[in-house]
Amino acid sequence: MDVRFNEEEVNELLTVLVNRMADEAGLSDKDRAMLKNWRSKTMRPGRDDMLELVQKVNEDFAQQMARRMRSQIRKPDWLD
């Protein structure tokens, strides 16, 4: 199975994560604004940083899927 995330999907994921961190981490208003500003200016679709993040997300996801497939092969059926 080959699952690949595109730039828009990773951008949405990053937006959700940053907003949740900003709301739940107990940051000051200034720090929360800096975090959201970083995401909106630095991590925009098409920028090198975003392309690198997309590549990293896809590599990590593929690695995790491969690891799960290997562990399922070795796992006995009766342990489910």
mmCIF file of the N, C-alpha and C atoms, coordinates in Angstrom:
data_MODEL
# 
_entry.id   MODEL 
# 
loop_
_atom_site.group_PDB 
_atom_site.id 
_atom_site.type_symbol 
_atom_site.label_atom_id 
_atom_site.label_alt_id 
_atom_site.label_comp_id 
_atom_site.label_asym_id 
_atom_site.label_entity_id 
_atom_site.label_seq_id 
_atom_site.pdbx_PDB_ins_code 
_atom_site.Cartn_x 
_atom_site.Cartn_y 
_atom_site.Cartn_z 
_atom_site.occupancy 
_atom_site.B_iso_or_equiv 
_atom_site.pdbx_formal_charge 
_atom_site.auth_seq_id 
_atom_site.auth_comp_id 
_atom_site.auth_asym_id 
_atom_site.auth_atom_id 
_atom_site.pdbx_PDB_model_num 
ATOM 1   N N  . MET A 1 1  ? 0.838  -1.169  0.000  1.00 0.00 ? 1  MET A N  1 
ATOM 2   C CA . MET A 1 1  ? 0.000  0.000   0.000  1.00 0.00 ? 1  MET A CA 1 
ATOM 3   C C  . MET A 1 1  ? 0.887  1.238   0.000  1.00 0.00 ? 1  MET A C  1 
ATOM 4   N N  . ASP A 1 2  ? 0.605  2.126   -0.908 1.00 0.00 ? 2  ASP A N  1 
ATOM 5   C CA . ASP A 1 2  ? 1.404  3.342   -1.019 1.00 0.00 ? 2  ASP A CA 1 
ATOM 6   C C  . ASP A 1 2  ? 0.504  4.550   -0.763 1.00 0.00 ? 2  ASP A C  1 
ATOM 7   N N  . VAL A 1 3  ? 0.693  5.183   0.372  1.00 0.00 ? 3  VAL A N  1 
ATOM 8   C CA . VAL A 1 3  ? -0.077 6.373   0.733  1.00 0.00 ? 3  VAL A CA 1 
ATOM 9   C C  . VAL A 1 3  ? 0.873  7.553   0.683  1.00 0.00 ? 3  VAL A C  1 
ATOM 10  N N  . ARG A 1 4  ? 0.499  8.561   -0.060 1.00 0.00 ? 4  ARG A N  1 
ATOM 11  C CA . ARG A 1 4  ? 1.320  9.770   -0.171 1.00 0.00 ? 4  ARG A CA 1 
ATOM 12  C C  . ARG A 1 4  ? 0.453  10.979  0.156  1.00 0.00 ? 4  ARG A C  1 
ATOM 13  N N  . PHE A 1 5  ? 0.927  11.812  1.045  1.00 0.00 ? 5  PHE A N  1 
ATOM 14  C CA . PHE A 1 5  ? 0.226  13.042  1.384  1.00 0.00 ? 5  PHE A CA 1 
ATOM 15  C C  . PHE A 1 5  ? 0.723  14.155  0.473  1.00 0.00 ? 5  PHE A C  1 
ATOM 16  N N  . ASN A 1 6  ? -0.197 14.997  0.021  1.00 0.00 ? 6  ASN A N  1 
ATOM 17  C CA . ASN A 1 6  ? 0.222  16.129  -0.797 1.00 0.00 ? 6  ASN A CA 1 
ATOM 18  C C  . ASN A 1 6  ? 0.431  17.354  0.091  1.00 0.00 ? 6  ASN A C  1 
ATOM 19  N N  . GLU A 1 7  ? 0.859  18.419  -0.511 1.00 0.00 ? 7  GLU A N  1 
ATOM 20  C CA . GLU A 1 7  ? 1.198  19.633  0.232  1.00 0.00 ? 7  GLU A CA 1 
ATOM 21  C C  . GLU A 1 7  ? -0.008 20.221  0.963  1.00 0.00 ? 7  GLU A C  1 
ATOM 22  N N  . GLU A 1 8  ? -1.154 20.202  0.330  1.00 0.00 ? 8  GLU A N  1 
ATOM 23  C CA . GLU A 1 8  ? -2.355 20.763  0.951  1.00 0.00 ? 8  GLU A CA 1 
ATOM 24  C C  . GLU A 1 8  ? -2.755 19.964  2.193  1.00 0.00 ? 8  GLU A C  1 
ATOM 25  N N  . GLU A 1 9  ? -2.645 18.639  2.121  1.00 0.00 ? 9  GLU A N  1 
ATOM 26  C CA . GLU A 1 9  ? -3.002 17.799  3.264  1.00 0.00 ? 9  GLU A CA 1 
ATOM 27  C C  . GLU A 1 9  ? -2.051 18.024  4.437  1.00 0.00 ? 9  GLU A C  1 
ATOM 28  N N  . VAL A 1 10 ? -0.781 18.108  4.155  1.00 0.00 ? 10 VAL A N  1 
ATOM 29  C CA . VAL A 1 10 ? 0.200  18.347  5.226  1.00 0.00 ? 10 VAL A CA 1 
ATOM 30  C C  . VAL A 1 10 ? 0.024  19.753  5.796  1.00 0.00 ? 10 VAL A C  1 
ATOM 31  N N  . ASN A 1 11 ? -0.301 20.706  4.951  1.00 0.00 ? 11 ASN A N  1 
ATOM 32  C CA . ASN A 1 11 ? -0.542 22.072  5.421  1.00 0.00 ? 11 ASN A CA 1 
ATOM 33  C C  . ASN A 1 11 ? -1.747 22.107  6.360  1.00 0.00 ? 11 ASN A C  1 
ATOM 34  N N  . GLU A 1 12 ? -2.818 21.405  6.017  1.00 0.00 ? 12 GLU A N  1 
ATOM 35  C CA . GLU A 1 12 ? -3.989 21.346  6.892  1.00 0.00 ? 12 GLU A CA 1 
ATOM 36  C C  . GLU A 1 12 ? -3.644 20.676  8.223  1.00 0.00 ? 12 GLU A C  1 
ATOM 37  N N  . LEU A 1 13 ? -2.882 19.597  8.159  1.00 0.00 ? 13 LEU A N  1 
ATOM 38  C CA . LEU A 1 13 ? -2.451 18.900  9.367  1.00 0.00 ? 13 LEU A CA 1 
ATOM 39  C C  . LEU A 1 13 ? -1.624 19.829  10.254 1.00 0.00 ? 13 LEU A C  1 
ATOM 40  N N  . LEU A 1 14 ? -0.688 20.529  9.655  1.00 0.00 ? 14 LEU A N  1 
ATOM 41  C CA . LEU A 1 14 ? 0.155  21.457  10.406 1.00 0.00 ? 14 LEU A CA 1 
ATOM 42  C C  . LEU A 1 14 ? -0.683 22.574  11.024 1.00 0.00 ? 14 LEU A C  1 
ATOM 43  N N  . THR A 1 15 ? -1.660 23.073  10.295 1.00 0.00 ? 15 THR A N  1 
ATOM 44  C CA . THR A 1 15 ? -2.529 24.128  10.811 1.00 0.00 ? 15 THR A CA 1 
ATOM 45  C C  . THR A 1 15 ? -3.288 23.653  12.042 1.00 0.00 ? 15 THR A C  1 
ATOM 46  N N  . VAL A 1 16 ? -3.859 22.455  11.957 1.00 0.00 ? 16 VAL A N  1 
ATOM 47  C CA . VAL A 1 16 ? -4.600 21.901  13.093 1.00 0.00 ? 16 VAL A CA 1 
ATOM 48  C C  . VAL A 1 16 ? -3.680 21.712  14.294 1.00 0.00 ? 16 VAL A C  1 
ATOM 49  N N  . LEU A 1 17 ? -2.500 21.145  14.058 1.00 0.00 ? 17 LEU A N  1 
ATOM 50  C CA . LEU A 1 17 ? -1.560 20.903  15.160 1.00 0.00 ? 17 LEU A CA 1 
ATOM 51  C C  . LEU A 1 17 ? -1.085 22.197  15.811 1.00 0.00 ? 17 LEU A C  1 
ATOM 52  N N  . VAL A 1 18 ? -0.722 23.168  15.006 1.00 0.00 ? 18 VAL A N  1 
ATOM 53  C CA . VAL A 1 18 ? -0.228 24.437  15.549 1.00 0.00 ? 18 VAL A CA 1 
ATOM 54  C C  . VAL A 1 18 ? -1.330 25.146  16.323 1.00 0.00 ? 18 VAL A C  1 
ATOM 55  N N  . ASN A 1 19 ? -2.540 25.166  15.781 1.00 0.00 ? 19 ASN A N  1 
ATOM 56  C CA . ASN A 1 19 ? -3.644 25.826  16.482 1.00 0.00 ? 19 ASN A CA 1 
ATOM 57  C C  . ASN A 1 19 ? -3.940 25.133  17.807 1.00 0.00 ? 19 ASN A C  1 
ATOM 58  N N  . ARG A 1 20 ? -3.918 23.813  17.808 1.00 0.00 ? 20 ARG A N  1 
ATOM 59  C CA . ARG A 1 20 ? -4.188 23.084  19.049 1.00 0.00 ? 20 ARG A CA 1 
ATOM 60  C C  . ARG A 1 20 ? -3.086 23.316  20.074 1.00 0.00 ? 20 ARG A C  1 
ATOM 61  N N  . MET A 1 21 ? -1.834 23.283  19.622 1.00 0.00 ? 21 MET A N  1 
ATOM 62  C CA . MET A 1 21 ? -0.726 23.556  20.545 1.00 0.00 ? 21 MET A CA 1 
ATOM 63  C C  . MET A 1 21 ? -0.837 24.962  21.108 1.00 0.00 ? 21 MET A C  1 
ATOM 64  N N  . ALA A 1 22 ? -1.143 25.913  20.238 1.00 0.00 ? 22 ALA A N  1 
ATOM 65  C CA . ALA A 1 22 ? -1.233 27.302  20.686 1.00 0.00 ? 22 ALA A CA 1 
ATOM 66  C C  . ALA A 1 22 ? -2.352 27.482  21.713 1.00 0.00 ? 22 ALA A C  1 
ATOM 67  N N  . ASP A 1 23 ? -3.445 26.752  21.533 1.00 0.00 ? 23 ASP A N  1 
ATOM 68  C CA . ASP A 1 23 ? -4.576 26.895  22.451 1.00 0.00 ? 23 ASP A CA 1 
ATOM 69  C C  . ASP A 1 23 ? -4.383 26.131  23.756 1.00 0.00 ? 23 ASP A C  1 
ATOM 70  N N  . GLU A 1 24 ? -3.733 24.971  23.710 1.00 0.00 ? 24 GLU A N  1 
ATOM 71  C CA . GLU A 1 24 ? -3.672 24.100  24.881 1.00 0.00 ? 24 GLU A CA 1 
ATOM 72  C C  . GLU A 1 24 ? -2.362 24.147  25.661 1.00 0.00 ? 24 GLU A C  1 
ATOM 73  N N  . ALA A 1 25 ? -1.356 24.782  25.121 1.00 0.00 ? 25 ALA A N  1 
ATOM 74  C CA . ALA A 1 25 ? -0.044 24.753  25.770 1.00 0.00 ? 25 ALA A CA 1 
ATOM 75  C C  . ALA A 1 25 ? 0.120  25.821  26.850 1.00 0.00 ? 25 ALA A C  1 
ATOM 76  N N  . GLY A 1 26 ? -0.867 26.650  27.024 1.00 0.00 ? 26 GLY A N  1 
ATOM 77  C CA . GLY A 1 26 ? -0.762 27.682  28.039 1.00 0.00 ? 26 GLY A CA 1 
ATOM 78  C C  . GLY A 1 26 ? 0.221  28.775  27.677 1.00 0.00 ? 26 GLY A C  1 
ATOM 79  N N  . LEU A 1 27 ? 0.350  29.048  26.387 1.00 0.00 ? 27 LEU A N  1 
ATOM 80  C CA . LEU A 1 27 ? 1.271  30.083  25.924 1.00 0.00 ? 27 LEU A CA 1 
ATOM 81  C C  . LEU A 1 27 ? 0.692  31.472  26.156 1.00 0.00 ? 27 LEU A C  1 
ATOM 82  N N  . SER A 1 28 ? 1.590  32.425  26.285 1.00 0.00 ? 28 SER A N  1 
ATOM 83  C CA . SER A 1 28 ? 1.133  33.810  26.381 1.00 0.00 ? 28 SER A CA 1 
ATOM 84  C C  . SER A 1 28 ? 0.583  34.230  25.019 1.00 0.00 ? 28 SER A C  1 
ATOM 85  N N  . ASP A 1 29 ? -0.143 35.313  24.994 1.00 0.00 ? 29 ASP A N  1 
ATOM 86  C CA . ASP A 1 29 ? -0.714 35.803  23.729 1.00 0.00 ? 29 ASP A CA 1 
ATOM 87  C C  . ASP A 1 29 ? 0.385  36.100  22.718 1.00 0.00 ? 29 ASP A C  1 
ATOM 88  N N  . LYS A 1 30 ? 1.505  36.647  23.192 1.00 0.00 ? 30 LYS A N  1 
ATOM 89  C CA . LYS A 1 30 ? 2.619  36.970  22.304 1.00 0.00 ? 30 LYS A CA 1 
ATOM 90  C C  . LYS A 1 30 ? 3.211  35.698  21.705 1.00 0.00 ? 30 LYS A C  1 
ATOM 91  N N  . ASP A 1 31 ? 3.446  34.688  22.528 1.00 0.00 ? 31 ASP A N  1 
ATOM 92  C CA . ASP A 1 31 ? 4.020  33.428  22.038 1.00 0.00 ? 31 ASP A CA 1 
ATOM 93  C C  . ASP A 1 31 ? 3.059  32.715  21.085 1.00 0.00 ? 31 ASP A C  1 
ATOM 94  N N  . ARG A 1 32 ? 1.777  32.736  21.408 1.00 0.00 ? 32 ARG A N  1 
ATOM 95  C CA . ARG A 1 32 ? 0.777  32.119  20.545 1.00 0.00 ? 32 ARG A CA 1 
ATOM 96  C C  . ARG A 1 32 ? 0.760  32.810  19.177 1.00 0.00 ? 32 ARG A C  1 
ATOM 97  N N  . ALA A 1 33 ? 0.840  34.130  19.182 1.00 0.00 ? 33 ALA A N  1 
ATOM 98  C CA . ALA A 1 33 ? 0.863  34.895  17.931 1.00 0.00 ? 33 ALA A CA 1 
ATOM 99  C C  . ALA A 1 33 ? 2.128  34.587  17.131 1.00 0.00 ? 33 ALA A C  1 
ATOM 100 N N  . MET A 1 34 ? 3.268  34.456  17.816 1.00 0.00 ? 34 MET A N  1 
ATOM 101 C CA . MET A 1 34 ? 4.521  34.144  17.119 1.00 0.00 ? 34 MET A CA 1 
ATOM 102 C C  . MET A 1 34 ? 4.450  32.762  16.465 1.00 0.00 ? 34 MET A C  1 
ATOM 103 N N  . LEU A 1 35 ? 3.875  31.786  17.166 1.00 0.00 ? 35 LEU A N  1 
ATOM 104 C CA . LEU A 1 35 ? 3.746  30.434  16.631 1.00 0.00 ? 35 LEU A CA 1 
ATOM 105 C C  . LEU A 1 35 ? 2.849  30.413  15.394 1.00 0.00 ? 35 LEU A C  1 
ATOM 106 N N  . LYS A 1 36 ? 1.710  31.076  15.483 1.00 0.00 ? 36 LYS A N  1 
ATOM 107 C CA . LYS A 1 36 ? 0.790  31.121  14.337 1.00 0.00 ? 36 LYS A CA 1 
ATOM 108 C C  . LYS A 1 36 ? 1.379  31.927  13.187 1.00 0.00 ? 36 LYS A C  1 
ATOM 109 N N  . ASN A 1 37 ? 2.128  32.966  13.516 1.00 0.00 ? 37 ASN A N  1 
ATOM 110 C CA . ASN A 1 37 ? 2.789  33.770  12.484 1.00 0.00 ? 37 ASN A CA 1 
ATOM 111 C C  . ASN A 1 37 ? 3.849  32.953  11.753 1.00 0.00 ? 37 ASN A C  1 
ATOM 112 N N  . TRP A 1 38 ? 4.614  32.152  12.502 1.00 0.00 ? 38 TRP A N  1 
ATOM 113 C CA . TRP A 1 38 ? 5.622  31.270  11.896 1.00 0.00 ? 38 TRP A CA 1 
ATOM 114 C C  . TRP A 1 38 ? 4.961  30.312  10.916 1.00 0.00 ? 38 TRP A C  1 
ATOM 115 N N  . ARG A 1 39 ? 3.848  29.693  11.343 1.00 0.00 ? 39 ARG A N  1 
ATOM 116 C CA . ARG A 1 39 ? 3.180  28.737  10.477 1.00 0.00 ? 39 ARG A CA 1 
ATOM 117 C C  . ARG A 1 39 ? 2.642  29.408  9.214  1.00 0.00 ? 39 ARG A C  1 
ATOM 118 N N  . SER A 1 40 ? 2.054  30.567  9.359  1.00 0.00 ? 40 SER A N  1 
ATOM 119 C CA . SER A 1 40 ? 1.439  31.209  8.198  1.00 0.00 ? 40 SER A CA 1 
ATOM 120 C C  . SER A 1 40 ? 2.462  31.833  7.247  1.00 0.00 ? 40 SER A C  1 
ATOM 121 N N  . LYS A 1 41 ? 3.625  32.243  7.741  1.00 0.00 ? 41 LYS A N  1 
ATOM 122 C CA . LYS A 1 41 ? 4.618  32.872  6.865  1.00 0.00 ? 41 LYS A CA 1 
ATOM 123 C C  . LYS A 1 41 ? 5.689  31.905  6.377  1.00 0.00 ? 41 LYS A C  1 
ATOM 124 N N  . THR A 1 42 ? 6.218  31.084  7.265  1.00 0.00 ? 42 THR A N  1 
ATOM 125 C CA . THR A 1 42 ? 7.327  30.200  6.905  1.00 0.00 ? 42 THR A CA 1 
ATOM 126 C C  . THR A 1 42 ? 6.850  28.900  6.284  1.00 0.00 ? 42 THR A C  1 
ATOM 127 N N  . MET A 1 43 ? 5.761  28.356  6.784  1.00 0.00 ? 43 MET A N  1 
ATOM 128 C CA . MET A 1 43 ? 5.306  27.033  6.359  1.00 0.00 ? 43 MET A CA 1 
ATOM 129 C C  . MET A 1 43 ? 4.149  27.117  5.367  1.00 0.00 ? 43 MET A C  1 
ATOM 130 N N  . ARG A 1 44 ? 4.257  27.997  4.405  1.00 0.00 ? 44 ARG A N  1 
ATOM 131 C CA . ARG A 1 44 ? 3.241  28.123  3.357  1.00 0.00 ? 44 ARG A CA 1 
ATOM 132 C C  . ARG A 1 44 ? 3.491  27.100  2.268  1.00 0.00 ? 44 ARG A C  1 
ATOM 133 N N  . PRO A 1 45 ? 2.423  26.635  1.618  1.00 0.00 ? 45 PRO A N  1 
ATOM 134 C CA . PRO A 1 45 ? 2.610  25.723  0.480  1.00 0.00 ? 45 PRO A CA 1 
ATOM 135 C C  . PRO A 1 45 ? 3.507  26.344  -0.587 1.00 0.00 ? 45 PRO A C  1 
ATOM 136 N N  . GLY A 1 46 ? 4.380  25.531  -1.131 1.00 0.00 ? 46 GLY A N  1 
ATOM 137 C CA . GLY A 1 46 ? 5.302  25.991  -2.169 1.00 0.00 ? 46 GLY A CA 1 
ATOM 138 C C  . GLY A 1 46 ? 6.661  26.415  -1.650 1.00 0.00 ? 46 GLY A C  1 
ATOM 139 N N  . ARG A 1 47 ? 6.772  26.669  -0.372 1.00 0.00 ? 47 ARG A N  1 
ATOM 140 C CA . ARG A 1 47 ? 8.049  27.077  0.206  1.00 0.00 ? 47 ARG A CA 1 
ATOM 141 C C  . ARG A 1 47 ? 8.911  25.853  0.459  1.00 0.00 ? 47 ARG A C  1 
ATOM 142 N N  . ASP A 1 48 ? 10.218 26.038  0.483  1.00 0.00 ? 48 ASP A N  1 
ATOM 143 C CA . ASP A 1 48 ? 11.154 24.927  0.682  1.00 0.00 ? 48 ASP A CA 1 
ATOM 144 C C  . ASP A 1 48 ? 10.910 24.196  1.998  1.00 0.00 ? 48 ASP A C  1 
ATOM 145 N N  . ASP A 1 49 ? 10.634 24.955  3.064  1.00 0.00 ? 49 ASP A N  1 
ATOM 146 C CA . ASP A 1 49 ? 10.391 24.325  4.366  1.00 0.00 ? 49 ASP A CA 1 
ATOM 147 C C  . ASP A 1 49 ? 9.164  23.412  4.319  1.00 0.00 ? 49 ASP A C  1 
ATOM 148 N N  . MET A 1 50 ? 8.127  23.840  3.622  1.00 0.00 ? 50 MET A N  1 
ATOM 149 C CA . MET A 1 50 ? 6.925  23.016  3.518  1.00 0.00 ? 50 MET A CA 1 
ATOM 150 C C  . MET A 1 50 ? 7.178  21.786  2.655  1.00 0.00 ? 50 MET A C  1 
ATOM 151 N N  . LEU A 1 51 ? 7.909  21.954  1.584  1.00 0.00 ? 51 LEU A N  1 
ATOM 152 C CA . LEU A 1 51 ? 8.234  20.802  0.732  1.00 0.00 ? 51 LEU A CA 1 
ATOM 153 C C  . LEU A 1 51 ? 9.063  19.777  1.501  1.00 0.00 ? 51 LEU A C  1 
ATOM 154 N N  . GLU A 1 52 ? 9.967  20.251  2.328  1.00 0.00 ? 52 GLU A N  1 
ATOM 155 C CA . GLU A 1 52 ? 10.779 19.356  3.151  1.00 0.00 ? 52 GLU A CA 1 
ATOM 156 C C  . GLU A 1 52 ? 9.912  18.627  4.182  1.00 0.00 ? 52 GLU A C  1 
ATOM 157 N N  . LEU A 1 53 ? 8.956  19.338  4.763  1.00 0.00 ? 53 LEU A N  1 
ATOM 158 C CA . LEU A 1 53 ? 8.046  18.717  5.723  1.00 0.00 ? 53 LEU A CA 1 
ATOM 159 C C  . LEU A 1 53 ? 7.182  17.649  5.049  1.00 0.00 ? 53 LEU A C  1 
ATOM 160 N N  . VAL A 1 54 ? 6.675  17.928  3.856  1.00 0.00 ? 54 VAL A N  1 
ATOM 161 C CA . VAL A 1 54 ? 5.862  16.963  3.118  1.00 0.00 ? 54 VAL A CA 1 
ATOM 162 C C  . VAL A 1 54 ? 6.675  15.704  2.846  1.00 0.00 ? 54 VAL A C  1 
ATOM 163 N N  . GLN A 1 55 ? 7.905  15.879  2.417  1.00 0.00 ? 55 GLN A N  1 
ATOM 164 C CA . GLN A 1 55 ? 8.774  14.740  2.144  1.00 0.00 ? 55 GLN A CA 1 
ATOM 165 C C  . GLN A 1 55 ? 9.013  13.932  3.423  1.00 0.00 ? 55 GLN A C  1 
ATOM 166 N N  . LYS A 1 56 ? 9.281  14.604  4.524  1.00 0.00 ? 56 LYS A N  1 
ATOM 167 C CA . LYS A 1 56 ? 9.540  13.934  5.795  1.00 0.00 ? 56 LYS A CA 1 
ATOM 168 C C  . LYS A 1 56 ? 8.293  13.192  6.289  1.00 0.00 ? 56 LYS A C  1 
ATOM 169 N N  . VAL A 1 57 ? 7.127  13.809  6.185  1.00 0.00 ? 57 VAL A N  1 
ATOM 170 C CA . VAL A 1 57 ? 5.885  13.166  6.612  1.00 0.00 ? 57 VAL A CA 1 
ATOM 171 C C  . VAL A 1 57 ? 5.655  11.898  5.799  1.00 0.00 ? 57 VAL A C  1 
ATOM 172 N N  . ASN A 1 58 ? 5.838  11.987  4.489  1.00 0.00 ? 58 ASN A N  1 
ATOM 173 C CA . ASN A 1 58 ? 5.632  10.820  3.632  1.00 0.00 ? 58 ASN A CA 1 
ATOM 174 C C  . ASN A 1 58 ? 6.638  9.711   3.925  1.00 0.00 ? 58 ASN A C  1 
ATOM 175 N N  . GLU A 1 59 ? 7.890  10.065  4.143  1.00 0.00 ? 59 GLU A N  1 
ATOM 176 C CA . GLU A 1 59 ? 8.907  9.060   4.469  1.00 0.00 ? 59 GLU A CA 1 
ATOM 177 C C  . GLU A 1 59 ? 8.597  8.382   5.804  1.00 0.00 ? 59 GLU A C  1 
ATOM 178 N N  . ASP A 1 60 ? 8.246  9.172   6.806  1.00 0.00 ? 60 ASP A N  1 
ATOM 179 C CA . ASP A 1 60 ? 7.943  8.611   8.123  1.00 0.00 ? 60 ASP A CA 1 
ATOM 180 C C  . ASP A 1 60 ? 6.704  7.734   8.083  1.00 0.00 ? 60 ASP A C  1 
ATOM 181 N N  . PHE A 1 61 ? 5.693  8.157   7.343  1.00 0.00 ? 61 PHE A N  1 
ATOM 182 C CA . PHE A 1 61 ? 4.478  7.360   7.239  1.00 0.00 ? 61 PHE A CA 1 
ATOM 183 C C  . PHE A 1 61 ? 4.757  6.036   6.534  1.00 0.00 ? 61 PHE A C  1 
ATOM 184 N N  . ALA A 1 62 ? 5.520  6.074   5.450  1.00 0.00 ? 62 ALA A N  1 
ATOM 185 C CA . ALA A 1 62 ? 5.866  4.844   4.722  1.00 0.00 ? 62 ALA A CA 1 
ATOM 186 C C  . ALA A 1 62 ? 6.681  3.908   5.602  1.00 0.00 ? 62 ALA A C  1 
ATOM 187 N N  . GLN A 1 63 ? 7.595  4.453   6.373  1.00 0.00 ? 63 GLN A N  1 
ATOM 188 C CA . GLN A 1 63 ? 8.422  3.649   7.283  1.00 0.00 ? 63 GLN A CA 1 
ATOM 189 C C  . GLN A 1 63 ? 7.552  2.988   8.358  1.00 0.00 ? 63 GLN A C  1 
ATOM 190 N N  . GLN A 1 64 ? 6.612  3.741   8.902  1.00 0.00 ? 64 GLN A N  1 
ATOM 191 C CA . GLN A 1 64 ? 5.714  3.195   9.925  1.00 0.00 ? 64 GLN A CA 1 
ATOM 192 C C  . GLN A 1 64 ? 4.820  2.102   9.346  1.00 0.00 ? 64 GLN A C  1 
ATOM 193 N N  . MET A 1 65 ? 4.306  2.293   8.140  1.00 0.00 ? 65 MET A N  1 
ATOM 194 C CA . MET A 1 65 ? 3.467  1.283   7.493  1.00 0.00 ? 65 MET A CA 1 
ATOM 195 C C  . MET A 1 65 ? 4.269  0.008   7.227  1.00 0.00 ? 65 MET A C  1 
ATOM 196 N N  . ALA A 1 66 ? 5.498  0.150   6.782  1.00 0.00 ? 66 ALA A N  1 
ATOM 197 C CA . ALA A 1 66 ? 6.354  -1.016  6.535  1.00 0.00 ? 66 ALA A CA 1 
ATOM 198 C C  . ALA A 1 66 ? 6.629  -1.764  7.836  1.00 0.00 ? 66 ALA A C  1 
ATOM 199 N N  . ARG A 1 67 ? 6.851  -1.031  8.903  1.00 0.00 ? 67 ARG A N  1 
ATOM 200 C CA . ARG A 1 67 ? 7.101  -1.645  10.207 1.00 0.00 ? 67 ARG A CA 1 
ATOM 201 C C  . ARG A 1 67 ? 5.865  -2.416  10.676 1.00 0.00 ? 67 ARG A C  1 
ATOM 202 N N  . ARG A 1 68 ? 4.697  -1.850  10.473 1.00 0.00 ? 68 ARG A N  1 
ATOM 203 C CA . ARG A 1 68 ? 3.462  -2.535  10.873 1.00 0.00 ? 68 ARG A CA 1 
ATOM 204 C C  . ARG A 1 68 ? 3.222  -3.791  10.038 1.00 0.00 ? 68 ARG A C  1 
ATOM 205 N N  . MET A 1 69 ? 3.534  -3.719  8.764  1.00 0.00 ? 69 MET A N  1 
ATOM 206 C CA . MET A 1 69 ? 3.350  -4.894  7.910  1.00 0.00 ? 69 MET A CA 1 
ATOM 207 C C  . MET A 1 69 ? 4.277  -6.015  8.361  1.00 0.00 ? 69 MET A C  1 
ATOM 208 N N  . ARG A 1 70 ? 5.520  -5.688  8.689  1.00 0.00 ? 70 ARG A N  1 
ATOM 209 C CA . ARG A 1 70 ? 6.459  -6.699  9.167  1.00 0.00 ? 70 ARG A CA 1 
ATOM 210 C C  . ARG A 1 70 ? 5.990  -7.301  10.480 1.00 0.00 ? 70 ARG A C  1 
ATOM 211 N N  . SER A 1 71 ? 5.514  -6.478  11.398 1.00 0.00 ? 71 SER A N  1 
ATOM 212 C CA . SER A 1 71 ? 5.104  -6.987  12.704 1.00 0.00 ? 71 SER A CA 1 
ATOM 213 C C  . SER A 1 71 ? 3.845  -7.844  12.580 1.00 0.00 ? 71 SER A C  1 
ATOM 214 N N  . GLN A 1 72 ? 2.969  -7.567  11.627 1.00 0.00 ? 72 GLN A N  1 
ATOM 215 C CA . GLN A 1 72 ? 1.782  -8.393  11.434 1.00 0.00 ? 72 GLN A CA 1 
ATOM 216 C C  . GLN A 1 72 ? 2.155  -9.766  10.897 1.00 0.00 ? 72 GLN A C  1 
ATOM 217 N N  . ILE A 1 73 ? 3.186  -9.807  10.084 1.00 0.00 ? 73 ILE A N  1 
ATOM 218 C CA . ILE A 1 73 ? 3.617  -11.083 9.522  1.00 0.00 ? 73 ILE A CA 1 
ATOM 219 C C  . ILE A 1 73 ? 4.120  -12.000 10.634 1.00 0.00 ? 73 ILE A C  1 
ATOM 220 N N  . ARG A 1 74 ? 4.836  -11.458 11.589 1.00 0.00 ? 74 ARG A N  1 
ATOM 221 C CA . ARG A 1 74 ? 5.408  -12.256 12.670 1.00 0.00 ? 74 ARG A CA 1 
ATOM 222 C C  . ARG A 1 74 ? 4.425  -12.507 13.809 1.00 0.00 ? 74 ARG A C  1 
ATOM 223 N N  . LYS A 1 75 ? 3.340  -11.773 13.887 1.00 0.00 ? 75 LYS A N  1 
ATOM 224 C CA . LYS A 1 75 ? 2.407  -11.860 14.995 1.00 0.00 ? 75 LYS A CA 1 
ATOM 225 C C  . LYS A 1 75 ? 1.441  -13.029 14.783 1.00 0.00 ? 75 LYS A C  1 
ATOM 226 N N  . PRO A 1 76 ? 1.327  -13.927 15.733 1.00 0.00 ? 76 PRO A N  1 
ATOM 227 C CA . PRO A 1 76 ? 0.378  -15.041 15.604 1.00 0.00 ? 76 PRO A CA 1 
ATOM 228 C C  . PRO A 1 76 ? -1.067 -14.551 15.567 1.00 0.00 ? 76 PRO A C  1 
ATOM 229 N N  . ASP A 1 77 ? -1.917 -15.269 14.860 1.00 0.00 ? 77 ASP A N  1 
ATOM 230 C CA . ASP A 1 77 ? -3.325 -14.868 14.693 1.00 0.00 ? 77 ASP A CA 1 
ATOM 231 C C  . ASP A 1 77 ? -4.072 -14.809 16.017 1.00 0.00 ? 77 ASP A C  1 
ATOM 232 N N  . TRP A 1 78 ? -3.768 -15.676 16.940 1.00 0.00 ? 78 TRP A N  1 
ATOM 233 C CA . TRP A 1 78 ? -4.548 -15.768 18.172 1.00 0.00 ? 78 TRP A CA 1 
ATOM 234 C C  . TRP A 1 78 ? -4.274 -14.622 19.138 1.00 0.00 ? 78 TRP A C  1 
ATOM 235 N N  . LEU A 1 79 ? -3.326 -13.732 18.820 1.00 0.00 ? 79 LEU A N  1 
ATOM 236 C CA . LEU A 1 79 ? -3.012 -12.613 19.713 1.00 0.00 ? 79 LEU A CA 1 
ATOM 237 C C  . LEU A 1 79 ? -3.811 -11.345 19.402 1.00 0.00 ? 79 LEU A C  1 
ATOM 238 N N  . ASP A 1 80 ? -4.673 -11.382 18.412 1.00 0.00 ? 80 ASP A N  1 
ATOM 239 C CA . ASP A 1 80 ? -5.464 -10.182 18.055 1.00 0.00 ? 80 ASP A CA 1 
ATOM 240 C C  . ASP A 1 80 ? -6.463 -9.809  19.058 1.00 0.00 ? 80 ASP A C  1 
# 
